[in-house]
Amino acid sequence: MTESPIVYIIDDDDAVRAGLKLLLESEGFQIEHFASAVEFFRSCPKDCACRGCIILDLQMPDMDGLAVQKQLHALGITMPIIFLSGHGTVPTAVQALRHGAMDFIEKPVDQELLLNCVRRALQNDHDNFSRVAQHRVVEQHLARLTHREREIMDMIAAGKPNKVVAIELGISERTVELHRSRILKKMEVKNAVELAQLISSTGD
């Protein structure tokens, strides 16, 4: 499996898998399909690098859809899940959605509905991947800072001017200016506004 977005189909019904594969490939989606959850987990990389979304049958003999969803969470695999079922019940759908499923569609599948769900799921995965990648970059930048620089960075990002930072920390304003310059360079931003935006965008 690669890091390119893929629609993973997990369904023990050969006809359903074949039909979904034909439909999705005709729309230009990259597909990988599995007859069981065991096959999927055997192929999925251990570093949780799967990207895309999962179309998951609820009723399967070896491991049902809800159990697969739970295992995915345990492995840290956050791809959006679209559940399919010919035996779905409201409580089951609610449980699946409560645990993060993107959607729950009953068989026989409405093709346009499924395609729209897949498009939304792939966009959701892309957005999540971008946020995680951005967070990792920021964490790498933060690791370059000394304890004092991190302390001053938080004050600058909060909008405090150099003079106030100097007074609160008991250091000279010139020292704050030097720290500020190094912080902006290490964080790869041009000014305090960009710094604050960068920090807030990652929840730090």
Secondary structure as the mmCIF struct_conf table of DSSP 4:
data_model
#
loop_
_struct_conf.conf_type_id
_struct_conf.id
_struct_conf.beg_label_comp_id
_struct_conf.beg_label_asym_id
_struct_conf.beg_label_seq_id
_struct_conf.end_label_comp_id
_struct_conf.end_label_asym_id
_struct_conf.end_label_seq_id
BEND BEND1 GLU A 3 SER A 4
STRN STRN1 ILE A 6 ILE A 10
BEND BEND2 ASP A 12 ASP A 12
HELX_RH_AL_P HELX_RH_AL_P1 ASP A 14 SER A 26
TURN_TY1_P TURN_TY1_P1 GLU A 27 GLY A 28
STRN STRN2 ILE A 31 PHE A 34
BEND BEND3 ALA A 35 SER A 36
HELX_RH_AL_P HELX_RH_AL_P2 ALA A 37 SER A 43
BEND BEND4 CYS A 44 CYS A 44
TURN_TY1_P TURN_TY1_P2 LYS A 46 ASP A 47
STRN STRN3 GLY A 52 ASP A 57
BEND BEND5 LEU A 58 LEU A 58
BEND BEND6 PRO A 61 MET A 63
HELX_RH_AL_P HELX_RH_AL_P3 GLY A 65 LEU A 75
TURN_TY1_P TURN_TY1_P3 GLY A 76 GLY A 76
STRN STRN4 ILE A 81 SER A 85
BEND BEND7 GLY A 86 HIS A 87
HELX_RH_AL_P HELX_RH_AL_P4 VAL A 90 ARG A 98
TURN_TY1_P TURN_TY1_P4 HIS A 99 GLY A 100
BEND BEND8 MET A 102 MET A 102
STRN STRN5 ASP A 103 GLU A 106
BEND BEND9 LYS A 107 PRO A 108
HELX_LH_PP_P HELX_LH_PP_P1 VAL A 109 VAL A 109
HELX_RH_AL_P HELX_RH_AL_P5 GLN A 111 LEU A 142
TURN_TY1_P TURN_TY1_P5 ALA A 143 ARG A 144
BEND BEND10 LEU A 145 LEU A 145
HELX_RH_AL_P HELX_RH_AL_P6 HIS A 147 ALA A 157
TURN_TY1_P TURN_TY1_P6 ALA A 158 GLY A 159
HELX_RH_AL_P HELX_RH_AL_P7 ASN A 162 LEU A 169
TURN_TY1_P TURN_TY1_P7 GLY A 170 GLY A 170
BEND BEND11 ILE A 171 ILE A 171
HELX_RH_AL_P HELX_RH_AL_P8 GLU A 173 MET A 187
TURN_TY1_P TURN_TY1_P8 GLU A 188 GLU A 188
BEND BEND12 LYS A 190 ASN A 191
HELX_RH_AL_P HELX_RH_AL_P9 ALA A 192 SER A 201
TURN_TY1_P TURN_TY1_P9 THR A 202 GLY A 203
#
